[in-house]
């Protein structure tokens, strides 16, 4: 029999936990999304600091070696980050249903699953580092440094994966503050070690990779400490941790399609990175600089996407359909506005931001070209990220993945092989991003409108 409770409501606000089931939504979504956005930005800041430190205190080649690994790292981790979304949705649904035993079983499953995923990505990363970088036509003058950085980076992957799964547990409870505190501490550790190892010991690429890996260990240790001290049913019990097959099946059913979508993005970006590599190491370095600011913007929409998953997941579990609709409207509007403001800021002050990473005018020119072309249009990504997350919160994860495969991967590949040969310039290559955003937004938003209308009507009919 499924255990419920009449004593302690798992969905109630407690400490740093927000209750998505009651009261106003605007402030709760904002207080949920802001710490999560800051957490993601701090996580990315580790990579930005790597790029900045080697760019300013080592060489442009070292900067390119670090930057060239971005799509490869994304390919390796996005599947497992997507699976953590499945954990978020499942626990949020159980909270909405007030199913305490389900929460316990899900957390136990998530703990074991995160360890398995972390070890899998460590082994795979070590094996494919050099072959993948060679396949991507990584310039010969940065290849060895890029391989070294990637292999050291992947030593920290089990800890990074555990942190992300642990954060998903806390997010499902409405708590995004404590994951932020963990990343603040690990970000400080990363920055200090970067400066010591690169400037003090002249370790260049190896130094920034070691610093990043150590920062992952710190964040994972802190998230484990938090989960071990949570009140029942949210506490992670290490001695009794095991896989519960029903929970694993539900996590994978939601999380694998979300992860496949992330992998699709990464596969498409690998081909784009290979095309960028052909313009030389200066283009690789400049693109890596601009990519930092695109990722910061993306993490803002990702924060609102996670809010969409959690808030719709809980309210759908509690059969509160009107609140689900309001969550979608609010997160879509708030994320699009935030992205537009950030894009304007980054482009307006681009000279300052680029100067943080390099003083090479050729590298800076490539960075400026990418920033001006993409950042002003990045608000379009909200039109498919938020509807896709809303569908996942409703338990429909496969559909947005299929549509994203078409709208991003296939379209970008066609662009690279059909359009780029006719217009062989750096800017013509980058235009594929906004084109694919528009197409994917039309497809996923349309799917959300159709599916949600059907599901909400079905719930209303069952309640009559």
PyMOL commands that set and color helices and strands:
alter all, ss='L'
color gray80, all
select helices_A, chain A and resi 26-57+60-67+70-97+100-135+140-155+157-172+177-200+204-228+245-277+281-317+321-348+350-355+361-393+398-419+426-463
alter helices_A, ss='H'
color red, helices_A
deselect
rebuild
show_as cartoon
